[in-house]
Amino acid sequence: MKEEIKAYNSVLDLIGNTPLIKLSKISADLTGNFYAKVEAFNPGHSTKDRIALYIIEEAEKRGILKPGDTIVETTSGNTGFSLAMVSIIKGYDCILAVSSKSSKDKIDMLRSMGAKVYVCPAHVSADDERSYYNVAKRLHEETKGSVYINQYFNELNVDAHYKSTGPEIWEQTGGQITHLVACSGTGGTISGTARFLKEQNPNIKVLGVDAFGSVLKKYHETKEFDNAEIYPYRIEGLGKNLIPTATDFDIIDKFIKVSDEESAHTTRELAKKEGLFVGYTSGAAFQAVKQYAEEGEFDENSKVVIIFPDHGSRYMSKVFSDDWMNEQGFFDSVNQEEALKIEIIK
């Protein structure tokens, strides 16, 4: 009798169950035990695979999505890629409104996955008709048979992580996790994961990561939206210039802000010290860990899980480009030696 061929039916079967990897070298000077939940191991190379599949399948179950329909979404890149990937397998068209802040690598990847892409100016207010939020709404209204995913205000974004990311981390740590560190953009990842973990152990501390130029940290502390907090910044998929309802601020214990420059250097440091080629937001997440450690947040018994959202290949023209780093002024006399040394042999 022939053995059964061991194959997956499609890439969608590979979503979730991403590994937890202990961080030893980059955390050598920090007190505590640190583990990365590396979402780049999803087939679409980011945590957004989870919400793309979950939201689309829920829409199918509810009869909202039908064969031949079109999926429309607002994205900084990762959600769009995941939606395009799921759409290919399930037979939907995909239209994406993307922020101009998204790396060229991300935009090229979206087009390569068959999505129709509209690039919108990044540094306009959320209610500007040119913002990627409003462009996506307009495209949805103009496209017959379309469904607008609307991840910033979709509770299914939270549910996807409550049902997958949270349980995975709890099982992988044997319930020993003491701290969760996660970036907040739409807020779905941190909120859903935290909700599950706090149900298992309410003493787990949930530490959010925000960007300078974003309103989330101040809103968390004051419940007031302060437009004066908003200014341009470079990190993608982190922070916001509006308040997403997908963010459960009550379940997050604390926020800290990270800078573009320090996050960029930490992203490159993760590659060189841990062999983890992860994205800009992953660097931001570990930069936050360093800052939380400086504030005395952890002790020798701490078991800290940090969510690394995506893969470094999406930032080749940004944080992994010496030219880009120089253009941003991120290489100074202290950090210049970090630049890759390339010698051309003629």
KAJORA-V334893 format. One record per residue. N is the residue number from 0. RES is the residue in one letter. PHI is phi in whole degrees, 0 to 359 (none if undefined). PSI is psi as a letter, one per 30 degrees, with the letter a starting at -180 (none if undefined). Layout:
n | res | phi | psi
N | RES | PHI | PSI
N | RES | PHI | PSI
//
This chain:
n | res | phi | psi
0 | M | none | k
1 | K | 287 | k
2 | E | 288 | k
3 | E | 290 | k
4 | I | 289 | k
5 | K | 267 | j
6 | A | 220 | l
7 | Y | 276 | l
8 | N | 289 | e
9 | S | 196 | l
10 | V | 297 | f
11 | L | 296 | f
12 | D | 290 | f
13 | L | 265 | g
14 | I | 285 | k
15 | G | 92 | a
16 | N | 54 | h
17 | T | 284 | l
18 | P | 282 | l
19 | L | 255 | k
20 | I | 239 | k
21 | K | 290 | k
22 | L | 261 | j
23 | S | 252 | e
24 | K | 284 | e
25 | I | 288 | f
26 | S | 255 | g
27 | A | 303 | e
28 | D | 266 | g
29 | L | 257 | k
30 | T | 272 | k
31 | G | 125 | l
32 | N | 241 | k
33 | F | 237 | k
34 | Y | 226 | k
35 | A | 260 | k
36 | K | 270 | j
37 | V | 267 | j
38 | E | 283 | f
39 | A | 295 | f
40 | F | 281 | f
41 | N | 293 | l
42 | P | 297 | f
43 | G | 267 | g
44 | H | 67 | g
45 | S | 205 | l
46 | T | 295 | f
47 | K | 291 | f
48 | D | 304 | e
49 | R | 299 | e
50 | I | 285 | e
51 | A | 299 | e
52 | L | 293 | e
53 | Y | 295 | e
54 | I | 294 | e
55 | I | 295 | e
56 | E | 291 | e
57 | E | 293 | e
58 | A | 296 | e
59 | E | 295 | e
60 | K | 299 | e
61 | R | 272 | f
62 | G | 77 | g
63 | I | 283 | e
64 | L | 258 | k
65 | K | 233 | l
66 | P | 308 | k
67 | G | 88 | f
68 | D | 287 | l
69 | T | 240 | k
70 | I | 262 | k
71 | V | 239 | k
72 | E | 206 | l
73 | T | 265 | k
74 | T | 204 | k
75 | S | 269 | g
76 | G | 136 | e
77 | N | 292 | e
78 | T | 299 | e
79 | G | 299 | e
80 | F | 298 | e
81 | S | 296 | e
82 | L | 296 | e
83 | A | 297 | e
84 | M | 297 | e
85 | V | 295 | e
86 | S | 297 | e
87 | I | 300 | e
88 | I | 292 | e
89 | K | 265 | f
90 | G | 87 | h
91 | Y | 253 | l
92 | D | 279 | l
93 | C | 221 | k
94 | I | 238 | k
95 | L | 231 | k
96 | A | 259 | j
97 | V | 242 | k
98 | S | 290 | k
99 | S | 293 | f
100 | K | 287 | f
101 | S | 299 | k
102 | S | 297 | l
103 | K | 302 | e
104 | D | 300 | e
105 | K | 296 | e
106 | I | 296 | e
107 | D | 297 | e
108 | M | 296 | e
109 | L | 298 | e
110 | R | 295 | e
111 | S | 294 | f
112 | M | 268 | g
113 | G | 86 | g
114 | A | 280 | k
115 | K | 272 | k
116 | V | 245 | k
117 | Y | 247 | j
118 | V | 267 | k
119 | C | 246 | k
120 | P | 300 | k
121 | A | 283 | e
122 | H | 261 | h
123 | V | 236 | l
124 | S | 293 | l
125 | A | 299 | f
126 | D | 268 | g
127 | D | 292 | k
128 | E | 297 | f
129 | R | 271 | f
130 | S | 296 | l
131 | Y | 293 | f
132 | Y | 294 | e
133 | N | 285 | e
134 | V | 296 | e
135 | A | 297 | e
136 | K | 299 | e
137 | R | 296 | e
138 | L | 298 | e
139 | H | 297 | e
140 | E | 295 | e
141 | E | 275 | f
142 | T | 255 | j
143 | K | 293 | k
144 | G | 70 | h
145 | S | 252 | l
146 | V | 235 | k
147 | Y | 266 | j
148 | I | 293 | e
149 | N | 55 | h
150 | Q | 300 | f
151 | Y | 291 | f
152 | F | 231 | g
153 | N | 242 | j
154 | E | 297 | f
155 | L | 295 | f
156 | N | 301 | e
157 | V | 290 | e
158 | D | 302 | e
159 | A | 302 | e
160 | H | 280 | f
161 | Y | 298 | e
162 | K | 267 | f
163 | S | 230 | d
164 | T | 298 | e
165 | G | 301 | e
166 | P | 301 | e
167 | E | 298 | e
168 | I | 295 | e
169 | W | 299 | e
170 | E | 292 | e
171 | Q | 295 | e
172 | T | 266 | g
173 | G | 58 | h
174 | G | 73 | g
175 | Q | 271 | f
176 | I | 305 | k
177 | T | 248 | f
178 | H | 221 | k
179 | L | 246 | k
180 | V | 244 | k
181 | A | 210 | k
182 | C | 288 | l
183 | S | 236 | k
184 | G | 238 | d
185 | T | 293 | f
186 | G | 93 | f
187 | G | 295 | e
188 | T | 296 | e
189 | I | 294 | e
190 | S | 289 | e
191 | G | 292 | e
192 | T | 296 | e
193 | A | 296 | e
194 | R | 300 | e
195 | F | 294 | e
196 | L | 296 | e
197 | K | 290 | f
198 | E | 292 | e
199 | Q | 280 | e
200 | N | 209 | j
201 | P | 295 | f
202 | N | 276 | f
203 | I | 296 | k
204 | K | 270 | k
205 | V | 252 | j
206 | L | 249 | j
207 | G | 272 | l
208 | V | 237 | k
209 | D | 235 | l
210 | A | 250 | k
211 | F | 295 | k
212 | G | 108 | f
213 | S | 247 | l
214 | V | 263 | f
215 | L | 294 | e
216 | K | 300 | e
217 | K | 294 | e
218 | Y | 297 | e
219 | H | 300 | e
220 | E | 275 | f
221 | T | 239 | f
222 | K | 62 | g
223 | E | 240 | k
224 | F | 276 | j
225 | D | 247 | j
226 | N | 298 | f
227 | A | 291 | f
228 | E | 285 | f
229 | I | 275 | k
230 | Y | 203 | l
231 | P | 297 | k
232 | Y | 216 | l
233 | R | 260 | f
234 | I | 297 | k
235 | E | 263 | k
236 | G | 72 | g
237 | L | 222 | k
238 | G | 79 | l
239 | K | 203 | l
240 | N | 254 | g
241 | L | 214 | l
242 | I | 251 | j
243 | P | 287 | k
244 | T | 288 | f
245 | A | 285 | f
246 | T | 263 | k
247 | D | 266 | j
248 | F | 295 | f
249 | D | 290 | f
250 | I | 269 | f
251 | I | 267 | k
252 | D | 282 | e
253 | K | 199 | l
254 | F | 239 | l
255 | I | 225 | k
256 | K | 259 | k
257 | V | 239 | l
258 | S | 267 | l
259 | D | 302 | e
260 | E | 293 | e
261 | E | 297 | e
262 | S | 295 | e
263 | A | 296 | e
264 | H | 295 | e
265 | T | 291 | e
266 | T | 300 | e
267 | R | 291 | e
268 | E | 295 | e
269 | L | 299 | e
270 | A | 293 | e
271 | K | 281 | f
272 | K | 259 | e
273 | E | 246 | f
274 | G | 69 | g
275 | L | 257 | j
276 | F | 270 | i
277 | V | 242 | l
278 | G | 276 | l
279 | Y | 302 | e
280 | T | 289 | f
281 | S | 293 | e
282 | G | 298 | e
283 | A | 297 | e
284 | A | 297 | e
285 | F | 283 | f
286 | Q | 300 | e
287 | A | 297 | e
288 | V | 302 | e
289 | K | 303 | e
290 | Q | 289 | e
291 | Y | 298 | e
292 | A | 297 | e
293 | E | 298 | f
294 | E | 276 | g
295 | G | 79 | g
296 | E | 290 | f
297 | F | 244 | l
298 | D | 231 | a
299 | E | 295 | f
300 | N | 265 | f
301 | S | 292 | k
302 | K | 242 | j
303 | V | 256 | k
304 | V | 253 | k
305 | I | 246 | k
306 | I | 274 | j
307 | F | 261 | j
308 | P | 288 | e
309 | D | 207 | a
310 | H | 261 | l
311 | G | 291 | f
312 | S | 300 | f
313 | R | 277 | g
314 | Y | 229 | g
315 | M | 296 | e
316 | S | 269 | g
317 | K | 238 | c
318 | V | 298 | f
319 | F | 264 | g
320 | S | 254 | k
321 | D | 298 | e
322 | D | 298 | e
323 | W | 296 | e
324 | M | 300 | e
325 | N | 295 | e
326 | E | 299 | e
327 | Q | 279 | f
328 | G | 79 | g
329 | F | 273 | f
330 | F | 257 | j
331 | D | 241 | a
332 | S | 298 | f
333 | V | 280 | e
334 | N | 260 | f
335 | Q | 301 | e
336 | E | 293 | f
337 | E | 288 | f
338 | A | 303 | k
339 | L | 295 | k
340 | K | 261 | j
341 | I | 240 | k
342 | E | 245 | k
343 | I | 270 | k
344 | I | 266 | k
345 | K | 248 | none
//
